Amino acid sequence: MALLIDEPGLQSTVQDLGRPGYYNVGIPAGGAMDTLSHEIANLLVGNDRALATIESTYTAPKFTVTEPTRMAVTGATMEVSVNGQTVPQWTGIDL
């Protein structure tokens, strides 16, 4: 396992692009609130744009990685740090 959640953050959820096209049978589209940021985060780390991401509000999650991992933080401007060092948003970061 590459990701161990130390603190989940307030209202963090795992989201994909949802299930559009099924509202007529009672299934709301759901998915990421900011689909552009979701898709760009996936592209920055080399994933298919539709794969799941962690969507956070209020407070960010804190986690430990147990093997080499690539991440990206997109969306609203916030301070992102890795081992106490500030890192940029909107770029792929190797952990």
C-alpha positions in Angstrom: 0.0 0.0 0.0 1.4 3.4 -1.0 -0.8 5.8 1.0 -1.5 5.7 4.8 -4.0 8.3 6.0 -2.7 10.0 9.2 -5.5 12.6 9.4 -8.4 12.5 6.8 -9.1 16.2 6.8 -12.6 17.6 7.4 -15.0 16.4 4.7 -12.4 14.8 2.4 -13.9 12.3 0.0 -12.8 10.1 -2.8 -14.3 11.3 -6.1 -14.3 10.4 -9.8 -16.2 12.0 -12.7 -19.5 10.6 -11.4 -22.2 8.8 -13.4 -23.7 11.4 -15.8 -26.6 10.3 -18.0 -28.6 8.2 -15.5 -30.7 10.9 -13.8 -33.7 9.6 -15.7 -33.5 6.4 -13.6 -32.9 8.2 -10.3 -29.1 8.2 -10.2 -27.6 11.7 -9.8 -24.4 12.4 -11.6 -22.3 12.9 -8.4 -18.5 13.0 -8.8 -16.0 15.7 -8.2 -17.3 19.2 -7.6 -14.4 20.8 -9.5 -14.0 18.5 -12.5 -11.4 20.6 -14.2 -9.0 20.5 -11.2 -9.8 16.7 -10.8 -8.9 16.0 -14.4 -5.7 18.1 -14.4 -4.5 16.5 -11.1 -4.8 13.1 -12.7 -3.0 14.3 -15.9 -0.2 15.8 -13.8 0.6 12.5 -12.3 0.2 10.4 -15.4 -3.2 8.9 -14.7 -6.3 8.6 -16.8 -8.3 11.8 -16.2 -11.3 9.8 -15.0 -9.5 8.0 -12.1 -10.5 8.8 -8.5 -8.9 11.7 -6.6 -9.1 12.9 -3.0 -11.3 16.0 -2.8 -10.8 18.1 0.3 -12.6 21.0 1.9 -11.9 23.0 5.1 -8.8 21.1 6.3 -6.4 19.1 4.2 -5.6 15.5 4.8 -2.2 14.4 6.2 -0.7 11.2 5.0 2.4 9.0 4.8 3.6 7.3 1.7 5.2 3.9 1.9 6.7 3.6 -1.6 7.5 6.1 -4.4 4.4 8.0 -5.3 3.5 11.0 -7.5 0.9 13.5 -6.4 -0.5 16.8 -7.5 -2.6 19.4 -5.6 -5.0 21.4 -7.7 -8.0 23.6 -7.1 -8.2 26.5 -4.6 -5.0 28.2 -3.6 -3.6 26.7 -0.4 -0.3 25.9 1.2 1.0 22.5 0.5 3.9 21.0 2.4 5.9 17.8 2.1 8.1 17.0 5.2 7.7 20.6 6.3 8.8 22.1 3.0 6.3 24.1 0.9 5.8 22.7 -2.5 3.9 24.2 -5.5 0.3 23.4 -6.6 -0.6 22.5 -10.2 2.5 20.4 -10.7 3.4 16.7 -10.3 5.4 16.1 -7.1 7.4 12.9 -6.5 7.3 11.6 -3.0 
